[in-house]
Every structure is written in structure tokens, then in C-alpha cells.
Amino acid sequence: MKQQVKLKNAFLLAFLVIMWGANWPMAKFALNYSPPLLFSGIRVFIGGLILLIIAIPRYKRLRFKETWYIYFISAILNIILFYGLQTVGLEYLPSGLFTSIVFIQPVLMGVFSWIWLSESMYFLKVIGLILGFAGVAVICIGGLAGHISVIGVLLALGTALAWAFGTVYMKKTAHKVDGVWLTTLHIIIGGLFLLISGTLTESWSSISWNIPFISSLLFISIFVIALGWLDFFTLVSSGEASKVSTYTFLIPVVSILGSSLFLHEAITINLLAGLFLVVISIALVNIKTKKEMPASKALVSKDKRIS
């Protein structure tokens, strides 16, 4: 049974890393055919409608009157700020570089989870988080050739902060709401806000409804938004938020590989060096210390030493 859970979580993590890694170059590509806010709103709202099909049969678990504020706060952090800032920011920086800056998020998550979720903070975990950020920084340095937009960097940092606070909030309120409804409603609320903002500030006639754009839009809406967020919430609610977030250090690697293959963005030896540090980081953060060992296991281990 335990092995099945591990395999399930490994599959969910692999799916999340690949889909969210592919998101950045695909979003960068789609912005050639659409203004940023409208594109962000359309993809998020479609993703929310897809999840609504799954959520409706669970209507008895909604309890909207008691929990409405949770959906709105989560929507502001995880959707409106996260997708709004990243979509605008991708116009200022290469997608690989932008992604690398955003992925200071796992380090922020380690600190925030320690402060607000009472998750353990031990020496190996601290070293792992530092190495993970160092790995992303090495990857980031590889993309520093040419002009770097200060606005783009600030938007990337804002995206990271919104995601970190949003993840902590999802974990902290997970016991109060149904996971499917939280994922569904915070996406729909955020999508509507982005659509309205885009409609007021951008022109729908600027969108080129061609096959490349529609294909990218549908892929992102289904696999990145709907299934990706459901996957992420499942992982965060069932384990330590900081440890789940550490695996997302791999997403910039997927993003840069995708950007190199499909957008012809430059790739350097920094990617391999950064990946090496990220893998070590994940290993260190997930090593269980004696303090973390469940009480039953600790007793068994103690008994064996005594005998």
C-alpha cells in the first residue's frame, strides 16, 4: 500500500514538473498571437470550467457561505497575481530566464512553511534549499547575455512571492474546504478577474485565432491549469508543502529545454551544472532525520538497538 502511494506521488510530481515546465515556453509562444491579460484570463477561465465538470457532483461539499473568503484569497494569490504578473513579465524577459527567477519560490516556501505551517527546519533541509536556489541561480546566470529588463525581474520576483504565499494559504486552509472545489473556484474567480481586466485594457480584435494559438491555449487550459493545479493541490495537501515545492526546482530545467527546442533560446553548460545542484537539493530536503521519523518507527529502531 505504501509503495502504491509512493508511485502515485512520483507520477503526480513527474506530471506536474513536465506540464508546468512546458507552460512557460508555450505561454511565451502564445503571446505572439494575443495580448497578455486576455490570454491569461482565457486560459485560466477555460481551465476552471473544465474543473467545474468534476466539481459539480461534489456540490454538497462546497459550503460557499462559510468558506467563500478562502476561495477569493486563494484566487488573488494563486491566480490573479501569479498568472497576471507572469504573463506580463514574459514580455520583458526570455521565458527560461523569467522561470529561473520565479523559482526562488521553493526557498521562500521553506521559510514560510517553517513560520506559518510549523514544518520542521533542520540543517540538511536548509542546505538543500540553499543548493536548490543556487542551482536555479546558475541556470539563470546562463541567460544573462544581453539586455536584462528590471521590470521583468521585478515581475518575476512578484510572481514568486504570490505563489509562495498562495501555496502556504492553500495548505493552511486545506482542512476547511473541499480540494476540488477550492481548485475549481479559485481558478474561475481569478480567470474572470483577468478576463475583465484584459477586456478593459486590451482589444479582443488583437487576438489571432489561428491553429497554433488555439492548440497552445487548449493544451495550457487542460493540462497546465486544470489538471496541473488539481495535481499541485493534491500533493501539497497530502505532504509537506516545502518538500513538494522543492521538486519544482526541476521546472526551470524543463522550461529552458523547451525554450531551446521550440523557441530557439540559447542553452549553455550552466543548465547541467544547475541541474546537478537541484538534484542534490531535492535529495537533501527529502532525507528524513531522526527528529522527523514517525514515533512508531523510532521505537522500532530503538528496540532493535537494545536487542
C-alpha positions in Angstrom: 0.0 0.0 0.0 2.8 2.4 1.0 4.6 1.6 -2.3 1.5 2.4 -4.3 1.3 5.8 -2.6 4.9 6.5 -3.4 4.4 5.5 -7.0 1.3 7.7 -7.2 3.1 10.7 -5.8 6.0 10.1 -8.1 3.7 10.1 -11.1 1.9 13.2 -9.9 5.2 15.0 -9.4 6.6 14.0 -12.8 3.3 15.1 -14.5 3.4 18.5 -12.6 7.1 19.2 -13.4 6.7 18.4 -17.1 3.4 20.2 -17.6 4.4 23.3 -15.6 7.8 23.3 -17.3 6.2 23.2 -20.7 3.8 26.1 -19.7 6.4 28.8 -19.9 7.7 28.4 -23.4 4.2 27.6 -24.7 2.8 30.8 -23.0 5.7 32.8 -24.5 4.8 31.4 -27.9 1.1 32.1 -27.5 1.8 35.7 -26.6 2.7 36.2 -30.3 -1.0 35.9 -31.1 -2.7 37.6 -28.1 -2.4 40.4 -25.6 -1.1 39.2 -22.2 -4.1 39.8 -19.8 -6.7 38.4 -22.3 -4.6 35.3 -23.0 -4.1 34.8 -19.2 -7.8 35.2 -18.5 -8.9 32.9 -21.3 -6.6 30.0 -20.5 -7.4 30.2 -16.7 -11.1 30.5 -17.2 -11.3 27.6 -19.6 -9.3 25.5 -17.1 -11.8 26.4 -14.4 -14.8 25.4 -16.5 -13.1 22.0 -17.2 -12.7 21.5 -13.4 -16.3 22.6 -12.8 -17.4 19.4 -14.6 -15.5 17.4 -12.0 -16.7 19.6 -9.1 -20.4 19.7 -9.7 -21.1 16.1 -8.5 -19.5 17.2 -5.2 -21.8 20.2 -4.7 -22.7 19.1 -1.1 -19.1 19.7 -0.1 -19.0 23.3 -1.4 -20.3 25.2 1.7 -19.8 28.5 -0.1 -21.4 30.7 2.6 -19.0 29.5 5.2 -15.8 29.4 3.1 -16.2 31.9 0.3 -13.4 34.1 1.6 -10.9 31.2 1.2 -11.7 30.9 -2.5 -11.2 34.6 -3.1 -8.0 35.0 -1.1 -6.6 31.9 -2.9 -7.7 33.3 -6.3 -5.9 36.7 -5.6 -2.6 35.0 -4.7 -2.5 31.9 -6.9 -4.3 33.1 -10.0 -4.7 36.9 -10.3 -1.2 37.8 -9.1 0.6 34.6 -10.2 -0.7 34.4 -13.7 -1.2 38.2 -14.2 2.4 39.1 -13.2 3.9 36.1 -15.1 2.1 36.7 -18.3 3.0 40.4 -18.4 6.5 39.6 -17.3 7.2 37.1 -20.1 7.0 40.1 -22.5 10.1 41.6 -20.8 12.4 38.6 -20.4 13.2 35.3 -22.1 10.9 32.5 -20.7 13.8 30.4 -19.4 15.3 33.4 -17.5 12.0 34.5 -16.2 11.2 31.0 -15.0 14.5 30.7 -13.2 13.9 33.9 -11.2 10.4 32.8 -10.3 11.8 29.6 -8.8 13.1 31.3 -5.8 9.6 30.2 -4.7 10.7 26.8 -3.1 13.2 28.7 -0.9 10.5 31.1 0.2 8.2 28.1 0.7 10.7 26.5 3.0 10.9 29.6 5.2 7.1 30.4 5.1 6.2 26.7 5.9 8.5 26.8 8.9 7.0 30.1 10.1 3.3 29.5 9.4 2.8 25.8 8.9 5.2 24.6 11.7 7.0 22.4 9.3 10.4 21.2 10.5 13.5 23.1 9.6 16.7 21.2 10.0 20.3 21.5 8.8 20.1 19.3 5.7 16.9 21.0 4.7 18.4 24.4 4.9 21.5 23.3 2.9 19.2 21.6 0.4 17.1 24.8 -0.1 20.2 26.9 -0.5 21.7 24.5 -3.1 18.4 24.4 -4.9 18.3 28.2 -5.2 22.0 28.1 -6.2 21.2 25.7 -8.9 18.4 27.9 -10.3 20.7 30.9 -10.0 23.4 29.1 -12.0 20.8 28.3 -14.7 19.7 32.0 -14.5 23.2 33.3 -15.0 23.4 31.3 -18.2 20.7 33.5 -19.6 22.1 36.9 -18.6 23.6 37.7 -22.0 22.2 40.9 -23.5 19.8 43.5 -22.0 18.0 42.5 -18.8 14.8 44.3 -18.0 14.5 45.5 -14.4 10.7 45.5 -14.8 10.9 41.9 -15.9 13.0 40.9 -12.9 10.6 42.6 -10.5 7.6 41.0 -12.1 9.3 37.6 -11.8 10.0 38.2 -8.1 6.4 39.3 -7.6 5.2 36.1 -9.2 7.4 34.0 -6.9 6.1 35.8 -3.7 2.4 35.4 -4.8 2.9 31.7 -5.5 4.7 31.1 -2.2 2.1 32.9 -0.1 -0.7 31.2 -2.1 0.7 27.7 -1.5 1.0 28.3 2.2 -2.6 29.6 2.3 -3.9 26.5 0.4 -2.1 24.2 2.8 -3.2 26.1 5.9 -6.9 26.1 4.8 -7.0 22.6 3.2 -8.9 21.1 6.1 -11.7 23.7 5.8 -12.6 23.3 2.2 -13.0 20.5 -0.4 -9.9 20.3 -2.5 -11.6 20.0 -5.9 -13.9 23.0 -5.1 -11.0 25.1 -3.9 -9.0 24.4 -7.0 -12.1 25.0 -9.3 -13.4 28.2 -7.7 -10.1 30.0 -7.2 -9.3 29.4 -10.9 -12.7 30.5 -12.1 -12.7 33.7 -9.9 -9.2 34.5 -10.9 -9.9 33.8 -14.6 -13.0 36.1 -14.5 -10.9 38.9 -13.0 -8.2 38.6 -15.6 -10.7 38.5 -18.4 -12.4 41.6 -17.2 -9.1 43.4 -16.7 -8.0 42.3 -20.2 -11.3 43.4 -21.7 -11.0 46.9 -20.2 -7.3 47.5 -21.1 -6.8 45.4 -24.2 -8.5 44.6 -27.5 -10.2 41.2 -28.4 -9.6 42.0 -32.0 -5.8 41.8 -31.4 -6.1 38.0 -30.8 -5.2 35.9 -33.8 -7.5 32.8 -33.6 -5.3 30.5 -35.6 -4.5 26.8 -35.1 -1.1 27.4 -33.3 -2.7 29.8 -30.8 -5.8 27.6 -30.2 -3.7 24.5 -29.8 -1.4 26.2 -27.3 -4.4 27.7 -25.5 -6.3 24.3 -25.1 -3.1 22.5 -24.0 -2.4 25.0 -21.3 -6.0 25.2 -20.2 -6.4 21.4 -19.9 -3.0 20.1 -18.8 -1.3 23.1 -17.1 -4.3 24.9 -15.5 -7.0 22.3 -14.8 -5.0 19.1 -14.2 -1.8 20.8 -13.1 -3.5 22.8 -10.3 -5.5 19.8 -9.2 -2.3 17.8 -9.1 -0.5 20.5 -7.1 -3.2 20.8 -4.5 -3.3 17.1 -4.1 0.4 16.9 -3.4 0.6 19.9 -1.1 -2.4 18.9 1.0 -1.1 15.3 1.4 2.5 16.2 2.3 4.9 18.9 3.5 4.4 22.0 1.3 8.1 22.8 1.4 9.2 19.4 0.2 6.7 19.4 -2.7 7.8 22.8 -3.7 11.4 21.6 -3.7 10.7 19.3 -6.7 9.5 22.4 -8.6 13.2 23.4 -8.8 13.2 21.0 -11.8 10.6 23.1 -13.7 13.1 25.7 -14.9 15.1 22.9 -16.4 12.1 21.6 -18.4 11.3 25.2 -19.3 14.7 26.0 -20.6 14.9 22.8 -22.6 11.5 23.5 -24.1 12.5 27.1 -24.9 15.7 25.9 -26.5 13.9 23.3 -28.6 10.8 25.2 -29.7 11.7 28.9 -29.3 15.4 28.6 -30.2 16.5 30.3 -27.0 20.2 29.8 -26.1 21.2 26.9 -23.9 24.6 26.6 -22.1 26.6 24.4 -19.8 25.1 26.3 -16.9 21.9 24.2 -17.3 23.8 20.9 -16.5 25.6 22.5 -13.5 22.3 23.9 -12.2 20.5 20.6 -12.7 23.2 18.8 -10.7 22.7 21.2 -7.8 18.9 20.9 -8.0 19.0 17.1 -7.8 21.3 17.3 -4.7 18.9 19.8 -3.2 15.9 17.6 -3.7 17.7 14.6 -2.1 18.8 16.6 0.9 15.4 18.2 1.6 13.7 14.7 1.4 16.2 12.9 3.7 14.3 12.1 6.9 16.2 12.9 10.1 15.6 11.1 13.4 13.5 14.1 14.6 11.2 13.6 11.6 10.9 9.9 11.9 7.4 8.8 13.0 7.1 7.7 16.6 6.3 4.1 15.8 9.4 3.8 13.5 11.6 5.5 16.1 10.5 3.0 18.8 11.1 0.0 16.5 14.6 1.4 15.6 15.3 1.9 19.4 14.1 -1.7 20.2 16.4 -3.2 17.6 19.4 -1.3 19.0 18.5 -2.5 22.5 18.1 -6.2 21.4 
